[in-house]
C-alpha cells in the first residue's frame, strides 16, 4: 500500500499550487500530516459553528429572542447560504487549488465569528451567521477531495472518520470555551476568543498544505479530462445511483436529528434540569469528546468488515442508528440530569458512527475529478435538511408545545424528533446497502 502511494506521488501540472517543493504530497508521512492539518481546520470549523448553541440562553436574555428565532439563526440562516455556496465552491475545487480555497474559507468564517460578538439585534446576528455559513462552505468539499487523493479506497473511510473527528472535538471545545469565557467575560468576548485564532491557522494551511494528483491513490479507469462534465452532469450521475439516494436521505435525517438536538440540548439542561452555564458546558463538552470514539469507530469498523461484504459500509451506520432510538428515550425522559448524562455516553458513541461510511461511500461512488462536487452535493442535502431545518424545527415544536408543557416543551420536542428521525434514517441505510455493490461498479462504466 505504501509503495502504491509512493508511485502516485507526481502531482498534476494542471493543479494550481501543485508545484510546491518538498516531500511528495501522497507519501505516507505527508498524507498523515495533511490529514492532521485538515482535522485541525475542521475542529476550528465546528468550534465556530457550535459556540452559538451553548450561549443561546445568554443571547436570548439580552436580545429577547424566541426559540423559533434562535433555531432560525442556528439552522436556516446558516445552512441556506452554507449549502448553496457549497456547490460553486466545490466546482471551483474540482478545477482549481483546493488548498487556496480552504485557506480563504478559514479566514472568512473566523472573522465573521468574531464579528458575531458585536451584534446588537436579531438582524445583526443573522448577517454574521450568514457570513459564517458562506465561509464554512469552502471547507469540507475540497478537504474530502484532498483526503480521497491522499488515501486509497480501502483506508478512505477511516481517514474520513479521522477528519470527521473535527465535529466532536470542535463541538467540545466550542461548548467548553463558550461556557467558561461566556460565564467570566460575557458571550460577546467568547465569539472573539474562538474566531480570531482561525486567521493564523489559515496561514499554516496556505504555507504547508500541498496538492496531490486527483485520484492518485485509485486503481480505476483512466481519468477523463478534468472539467469535461458540468455540475449538472455530476448531479445527474449521482442521482442515478440508488444507493447514493438512500444514503444521502439517511444522512440528511441523521443530520436533522443531530443538529437539531445538539443545538438545543444546552437549553434542555438549562431549563429542564436547571444547570448553570459552566456546569452544562463542561458536561456537554465531555459528551462531545466521547463522541470522537463513535466517529472513529464508524469508519474503522466499516473498513475492517468491508472486505467480507462491501455492504457493511451501510450496515454499520444502520445498526448504530437503530440503537440510538432507545438510547434517546433514556436520555431525554430521565428525571435525573446525571442519569441522563450517563445515558448520553452511549448516545455520543452511536450517533456519529454514520459519518465516515457515508462520506467515504460518496467519494468512492464517483470518479476522482467529481469528488469535491460529490461532497458538496451530499453536504447540500445533509445541511439543507439537517442543519437548515433541524434546529428551527425543534425550536418551532418547542414553542408550539410550550402552552401545554411549559419549560418541559423542549424535552418533548427533542424526544419526538430524535426518535422518529433515527428510525427513519436506519431504514434508508438498509435500503442503500441493497444496491451499493452494483453502484460502485457503475462509475467505471
DAGIGI-V883493 format. One record per pair of residues at least 12 apart in sequence whose C-alpha atoms are under 10 Angstrom apart, sorted by the first residue. I is the first residue (numbers start at 1). GAP is how many residues later the second one is. Records with the same first field share a line. If there is no record, write none. Layout:
I->GAP / GAP
This chain:
1->27 / 150 / 151 / 153 / 154 / 216
2->24 / 25 / 26 / 27 / 150
3->24 / 25
4->22 / 23 / 148 / 212 / 213 / 214 / 215
5->19 / 20 / 21 / 22 / 23 / 26 / 144 / 145 / 146 / 147 / 211 / 212 / 213
6->18 / 19 / 20 / 21 / 22 / 210 / 211
7->17 / 19 / 20 / 209 / 210
8->16 / 17 / 18 / 19 / 141 / 142 / 204 / 205 / 206 / 207 / 208 / 209 / 210
9->14 / 15 / 16 / 17 / 18 / 141 / 203 / 204 / 207 / 208
10->14 / 15 / 16 / 202 / 203 / 206
11->13 / 14 / 15 / 199 / 200 / 201 / 202 / 203 / 205
12->199 / 200 / 201 / 202 / 204
13->200
14->81 / 82 / 83 / 199 / 212
15->78 / 79 / 80 / 81 / 82 / 83 / 196 / 197 / 198 / 199
16->79 / 80 / 81 / 82 / 83 / 84 / 194 / 195
17->79 / 80 / 81 / 82 / 83 / 189 / 192 / 193 / 194 / 195
18->79 / 81 / 191 / 192 / 193 / 194 / 195
19->191 / 192 / 193
20->187 / 188 / 189 / 190 / 191
21->189
22->186 / 188
23->187
24->186 / 187 / 188
25->121 / 124 / 125 / 184 / 185 / 186 / 187 / 188
26->120 / 121 / 123 / 124 / 125 / 184 / 185 / 186 / 187 / 190 / 191
27->123 / 124 / 185
28->122 / 123
30->120 / 179 / 180
31->115 / 116 / 118 / 119 / 120 / 128 / 179 / 181
32->115 / 118 / 119 / 127
33->175 / 176
34->109 / 112 / 113 / 116 / 171 / 174 / 175 / 176 / 177
35->108 / 111 / 112 / 115 / 116 / 124 / 125 / 127 / 128 / 174
36->123 / 126 / 127
37->126 / 164 / 167 / 168 / 171 / 172
38->64 / 101 / 102 / 105 / 106 / 108 / 109 / 124 / 125 / 126 / 128 / 167 / 171
39->104 / 121 / 122 / 123 / 124 / 125 / 126 / 127 / 128 / 130 / 131
40->123 / 125 / 126 / 129 / 130 / 161
41->61 / 62 / 65 / 98 / 99 / 102 / 122 / 125 / 129 / 157 / 160 / 161 / 164
42->64 / 94 / 97 / 98 / 101 / 121 / 122 / 123 / 124 / 125 / 127 / 128
43->120 / 121 / 122 / 123 / 124 / 125 / 126 / 127 / 128 / 129 / 130 / 131
44->62 / 65 / 66 / 122 / 123 / 125 / 126 / 127 / 129 / 130 / 150 / 151 / 153 / 154 / 157
45->60 / 61 / 64 / 65 / 87 / 90 / 91 / 92 / 94 / 95 / 121 / 122 / 125 / 126 / 129 / 150 / 153
46->90 / 120 / 121 / 122 / 123 / 124 / 125 / 126 / 127 / 128 / 129
47->63 / 66 / 119 / 120 / 121 / 122 / 123 / 124 / 125 / 126 / 127 / 128 / 129 / 130 / 131 / 144 / 147 / 148
48->61 / 62 / 64 / 65 / 66 / 84 / 88 / 122 / 123 / 125 / 126 / 127 / 130 / 143 / 144 / 145 / 146 / 147 / 150
49->25 / 29 / 60 / 64 / 80 / 83 / 84 / 87 / 118 / 121 / 122 / 125 / 214
50->24 / 117 / 118 / 120 / 121 / 122 / 123 / 124 / 125 / 128 / 209 / 212 / 213
51->62 / 119 / 120 / 121 / 122 / 123 / 124 / 125 / 126 / 127 / 128 / 131 / 136 / 139 / 140 / 143 / 212
52->18 / 21 / 22 / 61 / 64 / 77 / 122 / 123 / 126 / 135 / 138 / 139 / 211
53->17 / 18 / 20 / 21 / 118 / 121 / 122 / 125 / 126 / 209 / 210 / 211 / 212 / 213 / 214 / 338
54->117 / 120 / 121 / 122 / 123 / 124 / 125 / 128 / 133 / 208 / 209 / 210 / 211 / 212 / 213 / 216 / 223 / 224 / 226 / 227 / 230
55->120 / 123 / 124 / 127 / 128 / 131 / 132 / 133 / 135 / 136 / 211 / 212 / 222 / 226
56->14 / 15 / 18 / 131 / 207 / 208 / 210 / 211
57->13 / 130 / 209 / 210 / 213 / 214 / 220
58->124 / 125 / 128 / 129 / 130 / 219
59->60 / 61 / 62 / 63 / 66 / 127 / 128 / 129
60->62
62->58 / 59
63->56 / 57 / 58 / 59 / 62
64->57 / 58
65->56 / 57
66->329 / 330 / 333
67->197 / 200 / 324 / 325 / 326 / 327 / 328 / 329 / 330 / 331 / 332 / 343
68->323 / 324 / 325 / 326 / 327 / 328 / 329 / 330 / 331 / 332
69->53 / 57 / 322 / 323 / 326 / 327
70->52 / 55 / 193 / 194 / 321 / 322 / 325 / 326
71->189 / 192 / 193 / 316 / 317 / 318 / 319 / 320 / 321 / 322 / 323 / 324 / 325
72->54 / 315 / 316 / 317 / 318 / 319 / 320 / 321 / 323 / 324
73->49 / 50 / 52 / 53 / 54 / 55 / 56 / 57 / 315 / 318 / 319
74->52 / 55 / 56 / 59 / 185 / 186 / 189 / 190 / 313 / 314 / 315 / 316 / 317 / 318
75->54 / 181 / 184 / 185 / 188 / 308 / 309 / 310 / 311 / 312 / 313 / 314 / 315 / 316 / 317 / 318 / 320
76->50 / 53 / 54 / 57 / 307 / 308 / 309 / 310 / 311 / 312 / 313 / 314 / 315 / 316 / 317
77->48 / 49 / 50 / 51 / 52 / 53 / 54 / 55 / 56 / 310 / 311 / 312 / 315
78->48 / 49 / 50 / 51 / 52 / 53 / 54 / 55 / 56 / 58 / 305 / 306 / 309 / 310
79->50 / 51 / 53 / 54 / 55 / 57 / 58 / 300 / 301 / 303 / 304 / 305 / 306 / 307 / 308 / 309 / 310
80->50 / 53 / 54 / 300 / 303 / 304 / 305 / 307 / 308 / 309
81->48 / 49 / 50 / 51 / 52 / 53 / 54 / 55 / 56 / 299 / 303 / 307
82->47 / 48 / 49 / 50 / 51 / 52 / 53 / 54 / 55 / 56 / 294 / 297 / 298 / 301 / 302 / 305 / 306
83->50 / 51 / 53 / 54 / 293 / 294 / 295 / 296 / 297 / 298 / 299 / 300 / 301 / 302 / 304 / 305
84->49 / 50 / 53 / 292 / 293 / 295 / 296 / 299 / 300
85->48 / 49 / 50 / 51 / 52 / 53 / 291 / 295
86->47 / 48 / 49 / 50 / 51 / 52 / 53 / 54 / 55 / 56 / 286 / 287 / 289 / 290 / 291 / 293 / 294
87->50 / 51 / 54 / 144 / 285 / 286 / 287 / 288 / 289 / 290 / 292 / 293
88->49 / 50 / 143 / 285 / 288
89->12 / 16 / 45 / 48 / 49 / 50 / 52 / 53 / 283 / 284 / 287
90->47 / 48 / 49 / 50 / 51 / 52 / 55 / 141 / 280 / 281 / 282 / 283 / 284 / 285 / 286 / 287
91->50 / 51 / 136 / 139 / 140 / 278 / 279 / 280 / 281 / 282 / 283 / 285
92->46 / 50 / 135 / 280 / 281
93->45 / 48 / 49 / 50 / 52 / 53 / 276 / 277 / 278 / 279 / 280
94->47 / 48 / 51 / 120 / 132 / 133 / 274 / 275 / 276 / 277 / 278 / 279 / 280
95->131 / 132 / 274 / 275 / 277
96->46 / 115
97->45 / 113 / 114
98->40 / 41 / 43 / 44 / 45 / 46 / 47 / 48 / 111 / 112 / 113 / 114 / 274
99->40 / 43 / 44 / 47 / 103 / 106 / 107 / 108 / 109 / 110 / 111 / 112
100->38 / 42 / 102 / 105 / 106 / 107 / 109 / 110 / 111
101->34 / 36 / 37 / 38 / 40 / 41 / 42 / 104 / 105
102->33 / 34 / 35 / 36 / 37 / 38 / 39 / 40 / 41 / 100 / 103 / 104 / 107
103->35 / 36 / 95 / 96 / 97 / 98 / 99 / 100 / 101 / 102 / 103 / 104 / 106
104->31 / 32 / 34 / 35 / 95 / 98 / 99 / 101 / 102
105->27 / 28 / 29 / 30 / 31 / 32 / 33 / 34 / 94 / 97
106->26 / 29 / 30 / 31 / 32 / 33 / 89 / 92 / 93 / 94 / 95 / 96 / 97 / 99
107->28 / 29 / 88 / 89 / 90 / 91 / 92 / 93 / 94 / 95 / 96
108->23 / 24 / 25 / 26 / 27 / 28 / 30 / 87 / 90 / 91 / 94
109->19 / 20 / 21 / 22 / 23 / 24 / 25 / 26 / 27 / 28 / 29 / 30 / 86 / 87 / 89 / 90
110->21 / 22 / 25 / 26 / 81 / 82 / 84 / 85 / 86 / 87 / 88 / 89 / 90 / 91 / 92
111->17 / 20 / 21 / 24 / 80 / 81 / 83 / 84 / 85 / 86 / 87 / 88
112->15 / 16 / 17 / 18 / 19 / 20 / 21 / 22 / 23 / 79 / 80 / 83 / 84
113->15 / 16 / 18 / 19 / 20 / 22 / 77 / 78 / 79 / 80 / 81 / 82 / 83 / 85
114->14 / 18 / 74 / 75 / 76 / 77 / 78 / 79 / 80 / 81 / 82 / 83 / 84
115->12 / 13 / 14 / 16 / 17 / 73 / 76 / 77 / 80 / 81
116->12 / 13 / 15 / 16 / 71 / 72 / 73 / 74 / 75 / 76 / 79
117->69 / 70 / 71 / 72 / 73 / 74 / 75 / 76 / 78
118->70 / 71 / 73 / 74
119->69
137->239 / 242 / 243
138->238
139->237
140->23 / 24 / 232 / 235 / 236 / 239
141->230 / 231 / 232 / 233 / 234 / 235 / 236 / 237 / 238
142->229 / 230 / 231 / 233 / 234
143->17 / 20 / 228 / 229 / 232
144->12 / 15 / 16 / 19 / 215 / 216 / 218 / 219 / 227 / 228 / 229 / 230 / 231 / 232
145->67 / 69 / 70 / 218 / 223 / 224 / 225 / 226 / 227 / 228 / 229 / 230
146->64 / 65 / 66 / 67 / 68 / 69 / 225 / 226
147->12 / 13 / 16 / 65 / 213 / 216
148->12 / 64 / 66 / 67 / 68 / 69 / 70 / 212 / 215 / 216 / 220 / 223 / 224
149->62 / 63 / 64 / 65 / 66 / 67 / 68 / 69 / 219 / 222
150->61 / 62 / 63 / 64 / 65 / 66 / 67 / 68
151->64 / 65 / 66 / 67
152->63 / 64 / 65 / 66 / 67 / 212
153->64 / 65 / 66 / 150 / 207 / 208 / 210 / 211
154->64 / 148 / 149 / 150 / 152 / 153 / 206 / 210
155->144 / 145 / 147 / 148 / 149 / 205
156->143 / 144 / 147 / 200 / 201 / 203 / 204 / 205 / 207 / 208
157->139 / 140 / 141 / 142 / 143 / 144 / 145 / 146 / 147 / 156 / 198 / 199 / 200 / 201 / 202 / 203 / 204 / 206 / 207
158->137 / 138 / 139 / 140 / 141 / 142 / 143 / 144 / 145 / 146 / 198 / 199 / 202
159->137 / 140 / 141 / 197 / 201
160->135 / 136 / 139 / 140 / 195 / 196 / 197 / 198 / 199 / 200 / 203
161->131 / 133 / 134 / 135 / 136 / 137 / 138 / 139 / 191 / 192 / 193 / 194 / 195 / 196 / 197 / 198 / 199
162->130 / 133 / 134 / 135 / 136 / 137 / 138 / 193 / 194
163->132 / 133 / 192 / 193
164->128 / 131 / 132 / 135 / 188 / 189 / 191 / 192 / 195
165->124 / 126 / 127 / 128 / 129 / 130 / 131 / 187 / 190 / 191
166->126 / 129
167->121 / 122 / 124 / 125 / 128 / 185 / 188
168->117 / 118 / 119 / 120 / 121 / 122 / 123 / 124 / 125 / 126 / 127 / 180 / 184
169->116 / 117 / 119 / 120 / 121 / 122 / 123
170->115 / 118 / 119
171->91 / 113 / 114 / 115 / 116 / 117 / 118 / 120
172->109 / 110 / 111 / 112 / 113 / 114 / 115 / 116 / 117 / 118 / 119 / 120
173->21 / 108 / 109 / 112 / 113 / 115 / 116
174->16 / 17 / 20 / 107 / 111
175->91 / 102 / 103 / 105 / 106 / 107 / 108 / 109 / 110 / 111 / 113
176->101 / 102 / 103 / 104 / 105 / 106 / 107 / 108 / 109 / 110
177->13 / 14 / 16 / 17 / 101 / 104 / 105 / 108
178->12 / 13 / 15 / 16 / 99 / 100 / 103
179->97 / 98 / 99 / 100 / 101 / 102 / 103 / 106
180->97 / 98 / 99 / 101 / 102
181->12 / 13 / 97
182->95 / 96
183->93 / 94 / 95
184->94
213->155
214->12 / 153 / 154 / 155 / 156 / 157
215->152 / 153 / 154 / 155 / 156
216->152
217->151
218->146 / 149 / 150
220->147 / 148 / 223 / 224
221->146 / 222 / 223 / 224
222->145 / 146 / 222
223->144 / 145 / 146 / 221
224->143 / 144 / 145
225->144
226->142 / 143 / 144
227->142 / 143
228->141
229->140 / 141
230->140
231->139 / 142 / 143 / 146
233->137
234->132 / 133 / 135 / 136 / 137 / 139 / 140 / 143
235->135 / 138 / 139 / 142
237->128 / 129 / 133 / 137 / 205 / 206
238->124 / 127 / 128 / 132 / 136 / 139 / 140 / 201 / 205
240->199 / 202
241->124 / 125 / 191 / 194 / 195 / 197 / 198 / 199 / 201 / 202
242->189 / 190 / 191 / 192 / 193 / 194 / 196 / 197
243->71 / 118 / 119 / 122 / 185 / 186 / 187 / 188 / 189 / 190 / 191 / 192 / 193 / 194 / 195 / 196 / 197
244->114 / 117 / 118 / 121 / 134 / 185 / 188 / 189 / 191 / 192 / 195
245->133 / 183 / 186 / 187
246->68 / 179 / 181 / 182 / 183 / 184 / 185 / 186 / 187 / 188 / 189 / 190
247->67 / 70 / 71 / 107 / 110 / 111 / 112 / 114 / 115 / 131 / 178 / 179 / 180 / 181 / 182 / 183 / 184 / 185 / 186 / 189
248->110 / 111 / 114 / 129 / 130 / 131 / 132 / 133 / 134 / 177 / 180 / 181 / 184
249->129 / 132 / 133 / 136 / 175 / 176 / 179 / 180 / 183
250->64 / 67 / 68 / 71 / 104 / 108 / 132 / 171 / 172 / 173 / 174 / 175 / 176 / 177 / 178 / 179 / 180 / 181 / 182
251->66 / 103 / 104 / 107 / 108 / 127 / 128 / 130 / 131 / 132 / 134 / 135 / 171 / 174 / 175 / 177 / 178
252->126 / 127 / 128 / 129 / 130 / 131 / 132 / 133 / 134 / 135 / 138 / 169 / 173
253->128 / 129 / 130 / 132 / 133 / 137 / 164 / 165 / 167 / 168 / 169 / 170 / 171 / 172 / 173 / 175
254->63 / 67 / 97 / 98 / 100 / 101 / 128 / 131 / 132 / 136 / 164 / 167 / 168 / 169 / 170 / 171 / 172
255->96 / 97 / 99 / 100 / 124 / 126 / 127 / 128 / 129 / 130 / 131 / 132 / 133 / 134 / 135 / 166 / 167 / 170
256->126 / 127 / 128 / 129 / 130 / 131 / 132 / 133 / 134 / 135 / 137 / 138 / 161 / 162 / 165 / 166 / 169
257->94 / 128 / 129 / 130 / 132 / 133 / 134 / 137 / 157 / 158 / 159 / 160 / 161 / 162 / 163 / 164 / 165 / 168
258->93 / 94 / 128 / 129 / 132 / 133 / 159 / 160 / 163 / 164
259->124 / 127 / 128 / 129 / 130 / 131 / 132 / 133 / 135
260->126 / 127 / 128 / 129 / 130 / 131 / 132 / 133 / 134 / 135 / 153 / 154 / 157 / 158
261->129 / 130 / 133 / 149 / 152 / 153 / 154 / 156 / 157
262->22 / 26 / 128 / 129 / 152
263->124 / 127 / 128 / 129 / 131 / 132
264->127 / 128 / 130 / 131 / 134 / 146 / 147 / 149 / 150
265->15 / 19 / 67 / 145 / 146 / 149
266->14 / 15 / 17 / 18
267->13 / 140 / 143 / 144
268->12 / 64 / 139 / 140 / 141 / 142 / 143 / 146
269->12 / 15 / 63 / 68 / 71 / 72 / 141 / 142
270->137
271->135 / 136 / 137 / 138 / 139 / 140
272->60 / 63 / 64 / 65 / 134 / 135 / 136 / 137 / 138 / 139
273->62 / 63 / 64 / 65 / 134 / 135
274->63
275->62
283->55 / 58
284->57 / 60
286->55 / 59 / 62
287->54 / 55 / 57 / 58 / 59 / 60 / 61 / 62
288->56 / 57 / 60 / 61
289->56 / 59 / 60
290->54 / 55 / 56 / 57 / 58 / 59
291->53 / 54 / 55 / 56 / 57 / 58 / 59 / 60 / 61 / 62
292->56 / 57 / 60 / 61
293->55 / 56 / 57 / 59 / 60
294->26 / 52 / 53 / 54 / 55 / 56 / 57 / 58 / 59 / 60 / 61 / 62
295->53 / 54 / 55 / 56 / 57 / 58 / 59 / 60 / 61 / 62
296->53 / 56 / 57 / 58 / 59 / 60
297->19 / 52 / 53 / 55 / 56 / 57 / 58 / 59 / 60
298->15 / 18 / 19 / 22 / 51 / 52 / 53 / 54 / 55 / 56 / 57 / 58 / 59 / 60
299->14 / 17 / 18 / 54 / 55 / 56 / 57 / 58 / 59 / 60 / 61
300->53 / 56 / 57
301->12 / 15 / 52 / 55 / 56
302->12 / 13 / 14 / 15 / 51 / 52 / 54 / 55 / 58
303->53 / 54 / 57
309->128
310->51 / 123 / 126 / 127 / 130
311->118 / 119 / 121 / 122 / 123 / 124 / 125 / 126
312->45 / 118 / 121 / 124
313->41 / 43 / 44 / 45 / 47 / 48 / 116 / 119 / 120 / 123
314->40 / 43 / 44 / 47 / 112 / 114 / 115 / 116 / 117 / 118 / 119 / 120 / 122
315->39 / 42 / 111 / 114 / 115 / 116 / 117 / 118
316->37 / 38 / 41 / 113 / 114
317->33 / 34 / 35 / 36 / 37 / 38 / 39 / 40 / 41 / 108 / 109 / 112 / 113
318->35 / 36 / 104 / 105 / 107 / 108 / 109 / 110 / 111 / 112 / 113 / 114 / 115
319->31 / 34 / 35 / 107 / 108 / 110 / 111
320->27 / 29 / 30 / 31 / 32 / 33 / 34 / 102 / 106
321->26 / 29 / 30 / 31 / 32 / 33 / 98 / 100 / 101 / 102 / 103 / 104 / 105 / 106 / 108
322->28 / 29 / 97 / 100 / 101 / 102 / 103 / 104 / 105
323->23 / 24 / 27 / 28 / 99 / 100 / 103
324->22 / 23 / 24 / 25 / 26 / 27 / 94 / 95 / 98 / 99 / 102
325->22 / 90 / 93 / 94 / 95 / 96 / 97 / 98
326->21 / 93
327->13 / 16 / 17 / 18 / 19 / 20 / 21 / 23 / 24 / 92
328->12 / 15 / 16 / 18 / 19 / 23 / 86 / 87 / 88 / 90 / 91 / 94
329->14 / 85 / 86 / 87 / 89 / 90
330->12 / 13 / 14 / 17 / 85
331->12 / 13 / 14 / 15 / 16 / 80 / 84
332->12 / 78 / 79 / 80 / 81 / 82 / 83 / 86
333->78 / 79 / 81 / 82
351->71
354->75
358->20 / 71
359->15 / 16 / 19 / 20
360->15
361->75 / 79
362->12 / 13 / 15 / 16 / 78
363->12 / 15
364->75 / 76 / 77 / 79
365->71 / 72 / 74 / 75 / 76 / 77 / 78 / 79
366->73 / 74 / 75 / 76 / 77 / 78
367->75 / 76 / 77
368->75
390->27
393->20 / 21 / 24
394->15 / 16 / 17 / 18 / 19 / 20 / 21 / 22 / 23 / 24
395->14 / 15 / 18 / 19
396->14 / 17
397->12 / 13 / 15 / 16 / 17 / 19 / 20
398->12 / 13 / 14 / 15 / 16
399->14
400->13
401->12
